[in-house]
Amino acid sequence: MDIDSAAIACSALSALELTALRQASKAWRETADAQHLWAALAKQHFCFRLQQGICDRRAFARQVIDFRSALDKAVDMEIEPSTFSSLLLDIAYSPQPFPPLEENGVSELVNRGIHIALAGVFMFSLIQRTLDPSHNWCELLDFVCNKNCKAHKEIRSGFLSRSNTFRLPGLLEELLMSHFPSLRELQPEFGEDSDSPVISRFACLDCRLLSLESSHMRGLRATCGLHFHFFAEEDDAHDVSALVSEHWHKKDWATMAAELSGDWCTAASLNGRRLSSVPGDLQIRFETGGVLRGRGCDEFDPVHEFSITGFWTVEMVFMRKIASNYSADLLGFFQPDGCIRGTWLIDTRTGGFWAWKGSPRFATYGNFSSVPGTEGAWTTVS
């Protein structure tokens, strides 16, 4: 077999097969050690951040060894937040990090039960107030919940079972608030009567000024995702008749705006409870320039409409709900299917919210009873 044919043959082999082929002869060894082959394998096996450092067989093998070592230490609870959260996130993002095993990174984490340990460390750090908002524990947990139904159910169950004992929902809301001061482009304003540095509103709604590249933005997005995972219901998803088409976010602005415009339903989390009554039903018009306008109706006052104004990008949306006696800021992040997961802010109070395209629930029906104990959170801003 000539050299060109050998290279073509090797390009179709797995990492394990290439390693075994090196034993056949010197010629096969040289072909199997070609840098471009292992670089191509790295793209198949590892997340993007780690692909850049793979230049030969040794680097590929070293990466797999490091991954296995990290999992062993995670199983034994030898976890240092500043080190292993990043490495475990790389594993989770990787399509097939443990050749010859075919499982993706998330599946292997869950198979070993590491998601339970991760959730435990996250909740302990939250309770002890030692969780650094810039660390990526939230990003890791959010990604695992997105990709694995079993992990989502077990992590949610563990969180909710401890909620009343350790005030976890309130601590999760504080974690949201801790990210707001870093959103300088939105000109956050601090509460006047507060002893702690909490934000009461944003002077600017133009989310086009923000970038998801910063650690705080990634952390904020992931924390919003956790509110959804912990408190949302299975039906909080697009109606079949209103589904946004696949790869909507890769289309031109006019098509994206047309697909996103229409009726949206929302729900929110507050004090460890899901509220279906607010922010309400929204009718939003997305414009190609990144501006949005709309109106809506919620369960507290189904007779009177509120207005919606704000901005949007392919990645996020920032809306202000303006009712007769209060206003609420809603910062959300688009998901791959076009749903929104985000956070609401009203006069130093915050929590999660999520939105999906669906038929209005409040605008065309009769009287509704308010959700006991939650009215004040939505009537405090003039």
N, C-alpha and C positions, 0 to 999 in steps of 0.2 A: 504494500500500500504506500503511495507517495505521500509526501508531507501535507499537501493540500487536502487530500482525501482523509488523512488522519485527523487533521484539524476539524474538518466538517463532522467526522464521526464523533470526535470528543465533545463537540459543542452540543450534542444531543444527549450526553450522559449526565447523570446526577453527580453530586459531590462524592458520594460513597463509591460510585463506579469509577470516577476519575482517580480516586485514591488507590483503588485496587489495580487499576490499569497501569499505574506507575511501576508495578513489580514485573511487568511483562518483558520489558527491554529498555535499554537506554534511550532508544528513539521514541518509544511510547512515553517514557518519563519526561522527556523534553517537551513533547507535544502536550501531555497532560498538565504540565506546569506552566503553560502559557498564561501570561497575565490577563489577557482579555477573556479567557474562559472563566477564571475565578471572579473577575469583575462582573461578568454576566450572571454568574451564579449568585453573587451577592445581591444583585437586583431582584432575583427571584425569592431570596430567603430573608433578607434583612430590610428594616425600615430605611427610608431615604437617608437619614442622618448618618447611618453607619455604612452605607454603601460606598461612600467616598474613600474610606480608609482601607478597603480591601484591594490589595494589589497582587496577591499571590496565594498559594495554597496555605502557607503558614499563617498569614493574616486571617484567612477564612477560618482555619481550625482554631486559632486563638480566640476568635469572636464566639464560636460555638462553646468553647471551654469556659469562657467568661460568663456566658449566659447560664450554663449548667451550674456553675459555682454560685451564681447569684440566686438561682432557684433553691439550691440546697440550703443556703444561708437563710433565705426567706422562710422556708419550711421550718427551720430550727429557730425562727423568731430572732435571728441575729440581724436585725434590720436597723440601719442608720438612715434616718429620713433624707439627709442631704446627699447620700450616695445611692441607695438602692431604689428610691422612688424614680430617679432618672433612668437607671438601668432596667428596672422592671417595666417602665413605660416603653423603652426601646423594644423589649421583648414583646409586649402587648401589640405594638404597632407592626411587628415583623410578620410576614406571611407564612414563613416556615423556618423558624430559627433553630430547630434541633434535628437536622438531617441525621439518620434516614427517616425520622418520624415525620409524618405528613401534616400533623396538627399545626394550626396557626398559633401565634403566641398567646392569645387570649385563652384558647382551649387548653393549652398546656398549663397555664396558670390555674385555671379552674379545676383541671384534672388533679392537680396536686393540692387543691384546697387553699391556695395562697390568697384567693380573693377574700376568704374569711379573715385571714390574718391581716390583710391590708385594711379591711373595714374596721377591724378591732383597733389597729394602730391609729387610723384616722379618727375614730370616735374618742379614743383615749386622749389624743393630742388636742381634740376639740374641747373636751371637758377640762383639761389642764390648761387650756389657753396657750399652748405651746406650738400650735400649728402655724407655720410661716405661710402667709398667703401667697408668697412667690414660689413656694415649693409646688410640685406637681402631683400631690396625692389626690386632689380633687379631679385633676385631669385623668389620672390613671383609673380611679374608680368610675368616673363617668364613661370612659371608653369601654371598660370591661362590662358595665351594665348595658351599654348600647349594643355590644357585640354578642352577649351570651345571656340567654333567657334565664338559665339556672342561676347564674351569678346574680342577675338582677333581683330575682325573687328572694334569694338568701340574704343578700346585702340589705334589701329593703326591709325584710322581716327582722333582721338583727337591729337595724336602726330604730324601727318603730317600737320594738319591744323594750328598748331602753329610753325611749323619748320622755316619758313621764318622770322617770326616776332621775335622769341627768339633765333635764331641760335642753335636750339636743336640738329641737327645732329653733329655739331662741338663739342658741349658739351658732347654728347654721345661718340664721338671719344676720347675726353680728359679723359672720365671715363675709357675707355679701357686702355689708356696709364698709368693711375694711378695705375693699377694692375701690370704692368710689372716689376717695381723694386723689387717686392716681390718674383719674380721667380728666386731666387738666384741660384738654381741648374742649370739654363740655362746660367748663367754668362752674365747678361745683360750689354751692353756697352752703355755709355751715349754719346749723341751728343756733339762734340767738340765746335761748335759755338752757342750752345743754352744757353740762359740765365736761362732757367728752367730745372729741372732734367727730361729730356725726353730721352727715350731709342732709339738708332739708329739701333741696331742689337743685336743678341744673339750669344755669342761665342760657345755655346754648343747647340746641337739640340736634345739631348737625353731626350725625355719626359718621359722615363721610370723612371727617377729620381724624377718625380713629383707625388704628391698625391692630389686627389680631396677633401681631408678632411679639408683643411685649408679654412678659410673664404674668403681669397683672390681668391683662385682657384674656389670656388663656385660662387663668385661674378663675376669673369672673364667669366666663362662659361655662366652664366645667361645674362651678358651684350652682349656676342656674340649672344645669343639667341634673345635678343631684336633687334639687328641689322637685324637679319633674319625676325622677325615678322613685323618690320616696312617697310622693303624695298624689300623683296623677292616677287616673283610672284607665282601663284598657280602651274605653270608648273615646278617649281624648285624642282622636285621630281624624284625618280627613274623611268626610263622607265619600262613598264610592263615586257618586256623581260629581264630586268636586275635587277629585285628586289632581294634584299638580303633576304634570308629565315628567317622565324620567329625564335626568340631566337638565332640569329647567334652568339651573344656575350657569350653564355653559352656553346659553342661547344669547341672542342679541337683546338689548335693553327693552325694545318695544315688545318682543314676545314675552320676556320675563314679566314686564309690567302688566301685560294683559292676563297672563296666567295667575298672577298673584292678586289682582284686583277682584273684589267681590265681597261676599259675606264670610265673616270669620266668627268663630266661637272662642271663648276664652275661659280659663279657670285660674285660680290663684291659690297660694299657700299662705297661711297665717296662723301662728301659734300651734303648729303641728296639725292643722286641719286643711282639707281641700275645700275651697269655696267655689261653687259653680255660679254664684250670683254676680261676681265681679271678676275682672274689669267690665264684663258684659258682652253683648253681641256687637260686633263692629262691621260696618260697611265701609271698606277702604278702597280708595282709588290710588293706585301706584302710578306715578308719572315717570317718563323716561329720563328726566333730568335728576332723579334721585329725591324728588319731593313727594310727599303723600298727604292726602286729605281724606277726611271721612266723617262719619257720624256713628252714633251707637245708642244702645239702650241697655240698662242693667236691671237686675231684679229689685233693687231698692226703690227705683222710681221709673217703672215701665211706661209711664204716661209721657215723661219728658225726655227728649233726646239730649245727649251731650255731643260735643264736637271733638274731632280728632285732627291733629296737625303734627307734622314731623318730617323725617327724612329716612331714606333707606339706601342700602348698598346690596351687593350680592351676598354679603356675609351677615349683615345685621340690619336692625330697624330701631329707630327711636321715635316714640310717639308721646304726645301729651294729650291726655284725656281731660277735657275742660267741661265740668258739670256746673250746675247753678251755684253750688256752695263749696266746691273744692276742685282741685286739679290733681292729677296723678301722672308721674313720669314713668314710661314703660320702655325699658331698654331690652331688646330681644335679639337672639341669634338664630338665623335660619339653619334648619337641619337639612340633610340630604334630600328628604322628601318634601321640603318646602314648609313644614311645620315650624313654629317659633317657640323657643324656650328662652325665658328671660327673667327679669326682676322688675318689681314695681317699687316706687318710692313716693311716700306721702309724709311730709312734715316729720322727718327723722325716723319714720317707720318704713320697714322694707320687708320683702319676702319674694317668693318666686311666682312667676306666672307663665302660662303656656297658651298657645293659640293654634287653631286648626280651622281649615275651611269647612263650613257646614251651614245648615239652614238656621235662621234666627230662632232663638228660644223665647225671648222676652217681648219683642216688639209687637207681636200680633196676638198676644194672649192676655188673659184677665189678670186679676190681682194675685200678687205673690206675697208670701210672708218672708220677712228678713231672716237671715241666719243669726240666731241669738249670740250676743257677745262679740259681734264683729263690726257693728255699725260704726263705732267711733273711729276705727282705722281708716274709714273712707269718707269722713266728713270733717277733717281737721284743717284742711288747707283752704284758704280763701282765694 
